[in-house]
Amino acid sequence: FALIGVLVLAVGPRTVFRNAFPLLYLAFLIPPPGWVIDAVTAPLQHFISFSATELLRWLDYPVSRSGVAIEVAQYRLLVEQACSGMNSIVGLTAVTLFYIYLLHGSSWRYAILLMALILPIAVFVNFLRVCTLILVTYHYGDAVAQGVFHNTAGVALFALALALMFLIDAGLRKALGGRLQ
């Protein structure tokens, strides 16, 4: 805020307002405090672990859950903060906001609509990641699931989240035409 105040004095409020997005985008460089991350990720960890175990139990896999600890066959897995979706939410928000700014900068209503979709997409993709890791652990063992596959799945599913966002944007633009533009 001090930087914005200095910029208003140096170049004027009109110039600062015209460049508001790049200035506010710099906020992604500041990590949120730990208590914020804990408050946001705890419910997501429980939701994702519950949803994954219920789906896999419905598919007749020997899976159970105690809090965020998941037991599958003889293995015990923990849904950590990283698997709760917080990193995906922040990363997907940053990329999506930049995408919106480049393609839809003048349409605030449409930008808000796309931003509202970030959370469900990130949670869904992290749900898929946890399910995939449970299945890989069950079929191939803990060493495979927690090795290179763990990071690879994260990167691949983040790419899936971006692809979903772009596909939803294309579908919305086609369905809505110029009404929100």
N, CA and C of each residue as an Amber inpcrd file, in Angstrom:
protein
   543
   0.8210000  -1.1870000   0.0000000   0.0000000   0.0000000   0.0000000
   0.8680000   1.2540000   0.0000000   2.0160000   1.1570000   0.6670000
   2.9260000   2.2990000   0.6640000   3.4330000   2.5590000  -0.7540000
   3.7460000   1.4790000  -1.4840000   4.2070000   1.6160000  -2.8650000
   3.1380000   2.2780000  -3.7230000   1.8970000   1.8850000  -3.5460000
   0.8080000   2.4780000  -4.3220000   0.6520000   3.9570000  -3.9610000
   0.7720000   4.2790000  -2.6780000   0.7000000   5.6810000  -2.2610000
   1.7960000   6.5180000  -2.8850000   3.0090000   6.0010000  -2.9100000
   4.1300000   6.7210000  -3.5250000   3.8930000   6.8770000  -5.0190000
   3.3730000   5.8290000  -5.6630000   3.1000000   5.9090000  -7.1020000
   2.0150000   6.9390000  -7.4100000   0.9920000   7.0220000  -6.5710000
  -0.0650000   8.0200000  -6.7740000   0.5420000   9.4220000  -6.7160000
   1.4460000   9.6440000  -5.7580000   2.0920000  10.9510000  -5.6530000
   3.0260000  11.2140000  -6.8300000   3.6960000  10.1770000  -7.3160000
   4.6880000  10.3580000  -8.3760000   4.0620000  10.5010000  -9.7620000
   3.1020000   9.6540000 -10.1030000   2.5770000   9.6560000 -11.4750000
   1.1010000  10.0270000 -11.5620000   0.4340000  10.1320000 -10.4390000
  -0.9710000  10.5270000 -10.4380000  -1.9100000   9.3390000 -10.3050000
  -3.0870000   9.5930000  -9.7530000  -4.0390000   8.5040000  -9.5100000
  -4.5760000   7.8640000 -10.7850000  -4.7080000   8.6680000 -11.8340000
  -5.2390000   8.1290000 -13.0940000  -4.3060000   7.0570000 -13.6630000
  -3.0280000   7.2950000 -13.6610000  -2.0580000   6.3200000 -14.1690000
  -2.0220000   5.0810000 -13.2870000  -2.0900000   5.2770000 -11.9740000
  -2.0880000   4.1360000 -11.0570000  -3.3340000   3.2930000 -11.2750000
  -4.4980000   3.9270000 -11.4450000  -5.7380000   3.1870000 -11.6600000
  -5.6890000   2.4060000 -12.9680000  -5.1260000   3.0170000 -14.0160000
  -4.9980000   2.3450000 -15.3130000  -4.1130000   1.1090000 -15.2100000
  -3.1700000   1.1170000 -14.3070000  -2.2440000   0.0040000 -14.1150000
  -2.5310000  -0.7660000 -12.8270000  -3.7670000  -0.7370000 -12.3800000
  -4.1370000  -1.3750000 -11.1080000  -3.8770000  -2.8840000 -11.1260000
  -4.2130000  -3.5440000 -12.2190000  -4.0360000  -4.9990000 -12.2380000
  -2.5760000  -5.4070000 -12.0440000  -1.6320000  -4.8690000 -12.8230000
  -0.2440000  -5.2750000 -12.5970000   0.2500000  -4.9720000 -11.1800000
  -0.2040000  -3.8640000 -10.6190000   0.2210000  -3.5260000  -9.2650000
  -0.3650000  -4.4940000  -8.2370000  -1.6410000  -4.8160000  -8.3690000
  -2.2720000  -5.7520000  -7.4370000  -1.7910000  -7.1870000  -7.6590000
  -1.4010000  -7.4800000  -8.8850000  -0.9000000  -8.8180000  -9.2080000
   0.3870000  -9.1220000  -8.4240000   1.1110000  -8.0880000  -8.0740000
   2.3250000  -8.2580000  -7.2790000   2.0270000  -8.8670000  -5.9060000
   0.7750000  -8.8190000  -5.4650000   0.3950000  -9.3870000  -4.1670000
   0.6390000 -10.8880000  -4.1170000   0.6850000 -11.5470000  -5.2860000
   0.9710000 -12.9850000  -5.3030000   2.4000000 -13.2900000  -4.8600000
   3.2490000 -12.2770000  -4.8080000   4.6180000 -12.4730000  -4.3270000
   4.6820000 -12.5870000  -2.8100000   3.6190000 -12.1460000  -2.1410000
   3.5880000 -12.1620000  -0.6780000   2.8200000 -13.3990000  -0.2250000
   3.4870000 -14.3400000   0.4200000   2.7690000 -15.5440000   0.8650000
   1.8100000 -15.2040000   2.0070000   0.6530000 -15.8620000   2.0080000
  -0.2770000 -15.6070000   3.1130000   0.2810000 -16.1380000   4.4270000
  -0.1410000 -15.5670000   5.5480000   0.3460000 -16.0560000   6.8540000
  -0.0580000 -17.5170000   7.0800000   0.7120000 -18.2010000   7.9020000
   0.4650000 -19.6100000   8.1730000  -0.9150000 -19.8870000   8.7300000
  -1.4210000 -19.0000000   9.5960000  -2.7440000 -19.2320000  10.1780000
  -3.8390000 -19.1530000   9.1250000  -3.6450000 -18.3510000   8.0740000
  -4.6250000 -18.2870000   6.9860000  -4.5930000 -19.5960000   6.2020000
  -3.3910000 -20.0580000   5.8990000  -3.2560000 -21.3180000   5.1660000
  -3.8750000 -22.4570000   5.9600000  -3.6000000 -22.5160000   7.2630000
  -4.1720000 -23.5690000   8.1040000  -5.6920000 -23.5010000   8.1290000
  -6.2310000 -22.3010000   8.2700000  -7.6870000 -22.1420000   8.3450000
  -8.3720000 -22.5530000   7.0460000  -7.7190000 -22.3050000   5.9140000
  -8.3100000 -22.6390000   4.6200000  -8.0910000 -24.1050000   4.2770000
  -6.9020000 -24.6250000   4.5590000  -6.5990000 -25.9880000   4.1170000
  -7.2220000 -27.0690000   4.9820000  -7.4470000 -26.8200000   6.2550000
  -8.0040000 -27.8740000   7.1230000  -9.3520000 -28.3830000   6.6160000
 -10.3120000 -27.5160000   6.3200000 -11.5820000 -28.0400000   5.7910000
 -11.4070000 -28.7220000   4.4320000 -10.5250000 -28.1890000   3.5910000
 -10.2930000 -28.8070000   2.2860000  -9.6650000 -30.1870000   2.4330000
  -8.7140000 -30.3320000   3.3680000  -8.0880000 -31.6360000   3.6140000
  -9.1380000 -32.6650000   4.0210000 -10.0120000 -32.2890000   4.9290000
 -11.0530000 -33.2090000   5.3880000 -12.0480000 -33.5280000   4.2710000
 -12.4400000 -32.5180000   3.5240000 -13.3970000 -32.7370000   2.4440000
 -12.8290000 -33.6630000   1.3750000 -11.5970000 -33.4110000   0.9610000
 -10.9940000 -34.2200000  -0.0960000 -10.7440000 -35.6440000   0.3820000
 -10.2430000 -35.8130000   1.6010000 -10.0030000 -37.1740000   2.0950000
 -11.3220000 -37.9260000   2.2620000 -12.3590000 -37.2600000   2.7540000
 -13.6720000 -37.8890000   2.8910000 -14.2290000 -38.2870000   1.5280000
 -14.1990000 -37.3630000   0.5800000 -14.7590000 -37.6210000  -0.7470000
 -14.0220000 -38.7400000  -1.4600000 -12.7010000 -38.7230000  -1.3880000
 -11.9090000 -39.7550000  -2.0670000 -12.1800000 -41.1350000  -1.4780000
 -12.2020000 -41.2310000  -0.1520000 -12.4410000 -42.5420000   0.4620000
 -13.8630000 -43.0310000   0.1970000 -14.8420000 -42.1440000   0.2050000
 -16.2170000 -42.5670000  -0.0780000 -16.3620000 -43.0660000  -1.5080000
 -15.7500000 -42.3620000  -2.4630000 -15.8200000 -42.8130000  -3.8540000
 -15.1490000 -44.1690000  -4.0130000 -13.9570000 -44.3190000  -3.4640000
 -13.2300000 -45.5790000  -3.6300000 -13.8840000 -46.7180000  -2.8410000
 -14.4780000 -46.4030000  -1.7300000 -15.2230000 -47.4270000  -0.9740000
 -16.4240000 -47.8820000  -1.7970000 -17.0930000 -46.9440000  -2.4490000
 -18.2280000 -47.2560000  -3.3100000 -17.7880000 -48.1450000  -4.4780000
 -16.5440000 -47.9890000  -4.9250000 -15.9850000 -48.8130000  -6.0000000
 -15.3600000 -50.1080000  -5.4670000 -15.6240000 -50.4350000  -4.2050000
 -15.1860000 -51.6770000  -3.5410000 -13.6820000 -51.7730000  -3.3090000
 -13.0310000 -50.6630000  -3.0690000 -11.6280000 -50.7010000  -2.6620000
 -11.5680000 -50.7530000  -1.1410000 -10.5800000 -51.4570000  -0.6000000
 -10.4610000 -51.5440000   0.8640000  -9.8210000 -50.2740000   1.4300000
 -10.6080000 -49.2350000   1.5560000 -10.1000000 -47.9360000   1.9720000
 -10.9290000 -47.4330000   3.1580000 -10.2290000 -46.8300000   4.1170000
 -10.9070000 -46.2160000   5.2490000 -10.1900000 -44.9220000   5.5960000
 -10.8270000 -44.1430000   6.4520000 -10.2900000 -42.8300000   6.7520000
 -10.4720000 -42.5280000   8.2300000  -9.4740000 -41.8480000   8.7770000
  -9.5600000 -41.3100000  10.1300000  -9.0120000 -39.8970000  10.0560000
  -9.8960000 -38.9120000  10.0260000  -9.4640000 -37.5280000   9.8250000
  -8.9230000 -37.3720000   8.4150000  -7.6560000 -36.9840000   8.3190000
  -7.0270000 -36.8470000   7.0030000  -6.0720000 -37.9990000   6.7070000
  -6.0940000 -39.0160000   7.5790000  -5.2830000 -40.2180000   7.3590000
  -6.1410000 -41.2380000   6.6240000  -5.6040000 -41.7530000   5.5290000
  -6.3240000 -42.7160000   4.7000000  -5.5700000 -44.0380000   4.7190000
  -6.2800000 -45.1160000   5.0160000  -5.6980000 -46.4490000   4.9620000
  -6.2440000 -47.1600000   3.7320000  -5.3350000 -47.6750000   2.9210000
  -5.7110000 -48.4800000   1.7680000  -4.8280000 -49.7180000   1.7930000
  -5.4840000 -50.8870000   1.8740000  -4.7760000 -52.1640000   2.0590000
  -3.8660000 -52.0260000   3.2800000  -2.5650000 -52.2670000   3.1280000
  -1.6510000 -52.1810000   4.2740000  -0.9570000 -50.8210000   4.3760000
  -1.3480000 -49.8640000   3.5590000  -0.6840000 -48.5650000   3.5170000
  -1.5040000 -47.4970000   4.2340000  -0.7850000 -46.5250000   4.7660000
  -1.4210000 -45.3730000   5.4180000  -0.9070000 -44.1060000   4.7330000
  -1.8350000 -43.2890000   4.2620000  -1.5040000 -42.0470000   3.5620000
  -2.0880000 -40.8670000   4.3230000  -1.4120000 -39.7400000   4.2400000
  -1.9150000 -38.5110000   4.8570000  -2.2040000 -37.4910000   3.7620000
  -3.3680000 -36.8710000   3.8370000  -3.6780000 -35.7730000   2.9320000
  -3.0720000 -34.5240000   3.5650000  -1.9370000 -34.1210000   3.0440000
  -1.1850000 -32.9820000   3.5860000  -1.7900000 -31.6720000   3.0870000
  -1.2420000 -30.5620000   3.5730000  -1.7080000 -29.2460000   3.1180000
  -1.5700000 -29.0990000   1.6110000  -0.4750000 -29.6080000   1.0550000
  -0.2500000 -29.4760000  -0.3820000  -1.3280000 -30.1990000  -1.1790000
  -1.8280000 -31.3150000  -0.6550000  -2.8550000 -32.0750000  -1.3560000
  -4.2520000 -31.5240000  -1.1280000  -4.3890000 -30.5750000  -0.2330000
  -5.7070000 -30.0230000   0.0430000  -6.1640000 -29.1060000  -1.0770000
  -5.2330000 -28.6010000  -1.8570000  -5.5940000 -27.7530000  -2.9780000
  -5.1550000 -26.3070000  -2.8350000  -4.5730000 -25.9270000  -1.7060000
  -4.2030000 -24.5300000  -1.5000000  -3.1850000 -24.0620000  -2.5350000
  -2.1670000 -24.8720000  -2.7920000  -1.1740000 -24.4690000  -3.7940000
  -1.8150000 -24.3560000  -5.1720000  -2.7080000 -25.2920000  -5.4810000
  -3.3950000 -25.2320000  -6.7640000  -4.3010000 -24.0190000  -6.8470000
  -4.9620000 -23.7010000  -5.7520000  -5.8610000 -22.5450000  -5.7570000
  -5.0730000 -21.2660000  -6.0010000  -3.9600000 -21.1020000  -5.3070000
  -3.1500000 -19.8890000  -5.4800000  -2.5520000 -19.8440000  -6.8850000
  -1.9740000 -20.9510000  -7.3300000  -1.3780000 -20.9850000  -8.6640000
  -2.4100000 -20.8070000  -9.7640000  -3.5250000 -21.5160000  -9.6410000
  -4.5790000 -21.3990000 -10.6430000  -5.1850000 -19.9980000 -10.6400000
  -5.3020000 -19.3990000  -9.4780000  -5.8090000 -18.0200000  -9.3970000
  -4.8650000 -17.0670000 -10.1080000  -3.5770000 -17.2010000  -9.8570000
  -2.6060000 -16.3070000 -10.4920000  -2.6290000 -16.4460000 -12.0150000
  -2.6060000 -17.6680000 -12.5050000  -2.5940000 -17.8770000 -13.9520000
  -3.9240000 -17.4430000 -14.5760000  -5.0310000 -17.7830000 -13.9160000
  -6.3430000 -17.4270000 -14.4580000  -6.5510000 -15.9210000 -14.4590000
  -6.1250000 -15.2350000 -13.4050000  -6.2620000 -13.7760000 -13.3920000
  -5.4620000 -13.1320000 -14.5180000  -4.2680000 -13.6420000 -14.7600000
  -3.4560000 -13.1180000 -15.8600000  -4.1420000 -13.3930000 -17.2020000
  -4.6790000 -14.5870000 -17.3550000  -5.4080000 -14.9790000 -18.5670000
  -6.6210000 -14.0690000 -18.7720000  -7.3750000 -13.8410000 -17.7100000
  -8.5530000 -12.9720000 -17.7880000  -8.1320000 -11.5490000 -18.1630000
  -7.0670000 -11.0780000 -17.5360000  -6.5850000  -9.7240000 -17.8100000
  -6.1950000  -9.5670000 -19.2790000  -5.5350000 -10.5740000 -19.8260000
  -5.1110000 -10.4800000 -21.2210000  -6.2770000 -10.5810000 -22.1970000
  -7.2210000 -11.4960000 -21.9380000  -8.2910000 -11.7340000 -22.8980000
  -9.5880000 -10.9930000 -22.6030000  -9.8740000 -10.7400000 -21.3500000
 -11.1710000 -10.1800000 -20.9840000 -11.0280000  -8.9780000 -20.0570000
  -9.9900000  -8.2050000 -20.2460000  -9.6910000  -7.1070000 -19.3280000
 -10.8120000  -6.0970000 -19.1440000 -11.6280000  -5.8930000 -20.1650000
 -12.6500000  -4.8520000 -20.0520000 -13.9750000  -5.3690000 -19.4980000
 -14.1270000  -6.6560000 -19.3440000 -15.3890000  -7.2180000 -18.8840000
 -15.2600000  -7.7170000 -17.4500000 -15.6160000  -6.8630000 -16.4830000
 -15.4930000  -7.2360000 -15.0720000 -16.4740000  -8.3350000 -14.6890000
 -17.6820000  -8.3030000 -15.2440000 -18.6750000  -9.3280000 -14.9150000
 -18.2020000 -10.7080000 -15.3620000 -17.6760000 -10.7750000 -16.5630000
 -17.1840000 -12.0520000 -17.0770000 -15.9600000 -12.5130000 -16.2900000
 -15.1010000 -11.5880000 -15.9090000 -13.9250000 -11.9220000 -15.1060000
 -14.3380000 -12.4900000 -13.7540000 -15.3460000 -11.9070000 -13.1340000
 -15.8290000 -12.4120000 -11.8460000 -16.4190000 -13.8080000 -12.0060000
 -17.1280000 -14.0430000 -13.0990000 -17.6800000 -15.3720000 -13.3650000
 -16.5660000 -16.4130000 -13.4720000 -15.5260000 -16.1050000 -14.2200000
 -14.4010000 -17.0450000 -14.3450000 -13.6650000 -17.2250000 -13.0180000
 -13.4960000 -16.1460000 -12.2650000 -12.8090000 -16.2640000 -10.9750000
 -13.6040000 -17.1320000 -10.0000000 -14.9290000 -17.1000000 -10.0940000
 -15.7630000 -17.9250000  -9.2190000 -15.5750000 -19.4160000  -9.5010000
 -15.0910000 -19.7500000 -10.6810000 -14.8910000 -21.1530000 -11.0490000
 -13.5330000 -21.7060000 -10.6100000 -12.6460000 -20.8520000 -10.1440000
 -11.2980000 -21.2980000  -9.7680000 -11.3510000 -22.2970000  -8.6230000
 -12.0620000 -21.9880000  -7.5700000 -12.1100000 -22.8690000  -6.3960000
 -12.6840000 -24.2440000  -6.7220000 -13.8490000 -24.3450000  -7.3820000
 -14.3560000 -25.6890000  -7.6820000 -13.4210000 -26.5000000  -8.5750000
 -12.7900000 -25.8530000  -9.5380000 -11.8740000 -26.5800000 -10.4190000
 -10.6630000 -27.0710000  -9.6330000 -10.0810000 -26.2260000  -8.8070000
  -8.9050000 -26.6260000  -8.0190000  -9.2390000 -27.7530000  -7.0540000
 -10.3860000 -27.6850000  -6.4050000 -10.7750000 -28.7400000  -5.4690000
 -11.0360000 -30.0430000  -6.2190000 -11.7170000 -29.9710000  -7.3550000
 -11.9870000 -31.1640000  -8.1470000 -10.6980000 -31.8340000  -8.6210000
  -9.7660000 -31.0400000  -9.1100000  -8.5140000 -31.6040000  -9.6120000
  -7.6970000 -32.2100000  -8.4670000  -7.6970000 -31.5930000  -7.3030000
  -6.9830000 -32.1740000  -6.1710000  -7.6760000 -33.4240000  -5.6530000
  -8.9860000 -33.4820000  -5.7690000  -9.7220000 -34.7040000  -5.4650000
  -9.2530000 -35.8280000  -6.4000000  -9.1300000 -35.5150000  -7.6950000
  -8.6300000 -36.5120000  -8.6560000  -7.2100000 -36.9480000  -8.3090000
  -6.3900000 -36.0060000  -7.8740000  -5.0100000 -36.3270000  -7.5200000
  -4.9580000 -37.2890000  -6.3370000  -5.7390000 -37.0060000  -5.3050000
  -5.7400000 -37.8780000  -4.1310000  -6.2720000 -39.2640000  -4.4950000
  -7.3460000 -39.3220000  -5.2820000  -7.8740000 -40.6210000  -5.7200000
  -6.8310000 -41.3880000  -6.5200000  -6.1530000 -40.6890000  -7.4210000
  -5.1180000 -41.3320000  -8.2380000  -3.9870000 -41.8660000  -7.3720000
  -3.5380000 -41.0730000  -6.4110000  -2.4560000 -41.5180000  -5.5360000
  -2.8780000 -42.7020000  -4.6670000  -4.1150000 -42.7190000  -4.2170000
  -4.6020000 -43.8660000  -3.4460000  -4.6110000 -45.1100000  -4.3180000
  -5.1060000 -44.9660000  -5.5490000  -5.1610000 -46.1220000  -6.4530000
  -3.7700000 -46.6220000  -6.8340000  -2.8520000 -45.7120000  -7.0930000
  -1.4770000 -46.1170000  -7.4200000  -0.8380000 -46.7980000  -6.2130000
  -1.0760000 -46.2780000  -5.0190000  -0.5510000 -46.9150000  -3.8130000
  -1.1190000 -48.3150000  -3.6650000  -2.3930000 -48.4750000  -3.8760000
  -3.0340000 -49.7860000  -3.7340000  -2.4950000 -50.7910000  -4.7540000
  -2.3720000 -50.3720000  -6.0100000  -1.9850000 -51.3000000  -7.0800000
  -0.4770000 -51.4780000  -7.2290000   0.3150000 -50.4410000  -6.9390000
   1.7500000 -50.5210000  -7.2090000   2.6370000 -50.2910000  -5.9920000
   2.0540000 -49.9190000  -4.8790000   2.8360000 -49.7390000  -3.6630000
   3.1310000 -48.2830000  -3.3480000   3.5160000 -48.0920000  -2.1090000
   3.7700000 -46.7510000  -1.5930000   4.9900000 -46.0940000  -2.2320000
   6.0190000 -46.8960000  -2.5340000   7.2430000 -46.3360000  -3.1040000
   6.9730000 -45.6920000  -4.4610000   6.1400000 -46.3100000  -5.2650000
   5.8220000 -45.7570000  -6.5840000   4.9680000 -44.4980000  -6.4340000
   3.9430000 -44.5820000  -5.5780000   3.0170000 -43.4560000  -5.4350000
   3.6780000 -42.2310000  -4.8240000   4.5720000 -42.4130000  -3.8720000
   5.1890000 -41.2820000  -3.1950000   6.5010000 -40.8470000  -3.8330000
   6.9240000 -41.5290000  -4.8620000   8.1630000 -41.1710000  -5.5610000
   7.9020000 -40.1200000  -6.6190000   8.4410000 -40.3620000  -7.7840000
   8.3290000 -39.4220000  -8.8920000   6.8750000 -39.2290000  -9.2980000
   6.0750000 -40.2780000  -9.1640000   4.6680000 -40.1870000  -9.5780000
   3.9120000 -39.1100000  -8.8020000   4.2350000 -38.9290000  -7.5440000
   3.5330000 -37.9430000  -6.7100000   3.6690000 -36.5420000  -7.2970000
   4.8970000 -36.1470000  -7.6210000   5.1180000 -34.8160000  -8.2070000
   4.5980000 -34.7270000  -9.6340000   4.7730000 -35.7920000 -10.3890000
   4.2970000 -35.8110000 -11.7670000   2.7820000 -35.6690000 -11.8090000
   2.0960000 -36.3600000 -10.9120000   0.6420000 -36.2510000 -10.8570000
   0.2250000 -34.8220000 -10.5220000   0.9470000 -34.1800000  -9.6220000
   0.6300000 -32.7970000  -9.2800000   0.7590000 -31.8620000 -10.4670000
   1.8350000 -31.9920000 -11.2160000   2.0510000 -31.1340000 -12.3810000
   1.0220000 -31.4350000 -13.4710000   0.7720000 -32.7190000 -13.7210000
  -0.1790000 -33.1070000 -14.7610000  -1.5940000 -32.6330000 -14.4200000
  -1.9680000 -32.7610000 -13.1720000  -3.3160000 -32.3470000 -12.7970000
  -3.4490000 -30.8290000 -12.7060000  -2.3530000 -30.1150000 -12.4380000
  -2.4090000 -28.6540000 -12.5230000  -2.6220000 -28.2400000 -13.9790000
  -1.9570000 -28.9390000 -14.8980000  -2.1660000 -28.6790000 -16.3270000
  -3.6170000 -28.9850000 -16.7100000  -4.1870000 -30.0510000 -16.1270000
  -5.5910000 -30.3670000 -16.3700000  -6.4910000 -29.2400000 -15.8540000
  -6.1740000 -28.6880000 -14.6920000  -6.9670000 -27.5870000 -14.1400000
  -6.9320000 -26.3780000 -15.0760000  -5.7640000 -26.0620000 -15.6030000
  -5.6680000 -24.9490000 -16.5590000  -6.4580000 -25.2450000 -17.8250000
  -6.3390000 -26.4690000 -18.3190000  -7.0820000 -26.8510000 -19.5200000
  -8.5930000 -26.7580000 -19.2780000  -9.0410000 -27.1930000 -18.0950000
 -10.4660000 -27.0780000 -17.7670000 -10.9070000 -25.6170000 -17.7470000
 -10.0830000 -24.7580000 -17.1730000 -10.4210000 -23.3330000 -17.1300000
 -10.5230000 -22.7660000 -18.5410000  -9.5830000 -23.1120000 -19.4060000
  -9.6080000 -22.6000000 -20.7760000 -10.8090000 -23.1530000 -21.5460000
 -11.1330000 -24.4390000 -21.3300000 -12.2900000 -25.0340000 -22.0080000
 -13.5980000 -24.4220000 -21.5220000 -13.7030000 -24.1900000 -20.2270000
 -14.9030000 -23.5550000 -19.6890000 -15.0310000 -22.1360000 -20.2410000
 -13.9190000 -21.4250000 -20.3250000 -13.9430000 -20.0740000 -20.8920000
 -14.4170000 -20.1180000 -22.3390000 -13.8750000 -21.0410000 -23.1160000
 -14.2830000 -21.1430000 -24.5220000 -15.7660000 -21.4960000 -24.6260000
 -16.2290000 -22.4140000 -23.7870000 -17.6430000 -22.7870000 -23.8040000
 -18.5460000 -21.6380000 -23.3950000 -18.1450000 -20.8980000 -22.3600000
 -18.9450000 -19.7500000 -21.9170000 -18.9890000 -18.6580000 -22.9810000
 -17.8440000 -18.4010000 -23.6100000 -17.8330000 -17.3700000 -24.6570000
 -18.7470000 -17.7600000 -25.8120000 -18.7430000 -19.0560000 -26.1450000
 -19.5890000 -19.5300000 -27.2470000 -21.0620000 -19.4720000 -26.8300000
 -21.3640000 -19.9140000 -25.6100000 -22.7500000 -19.9410000 -25.1460000
 -23.3210000 -18.5500000 -24.9030000 -22.5100000 -17.6540000 -24.3510000
 -23.0090000 -16.3290000 -24.0100000 -22.8430000 -15.3100000 -25.1070000
 -22.0030000 -15.6360000 -26.0780000 -21.7800000 -14.6910000 -27.1700000
 -21.2060000 -13.4020000 -26.6560000 -21.7610000 -12.2860000 -27.0220000
 -21.2590000 -10.9860000 -26.6090000 -22.0030000 -10.3830000 -25.4280000
 -22.8740000 -11.1690000 -24.7740000 -23.6850000 -10.6040000 -23.7010000
 -22.8810000 -10.1300000 -22.5000000 -21.7790000 -10.7950000 -22.1620000
 -20.9860000 -10.3620000 -21.0190000 -19.7230000  -9.6260000 -21.4510000
 -19.4960000  -9.5100000 -22.6980000 -18.2730000  -8.8630000 -23.1810000
 -18.3960000  -7.3660000 -23.1340000
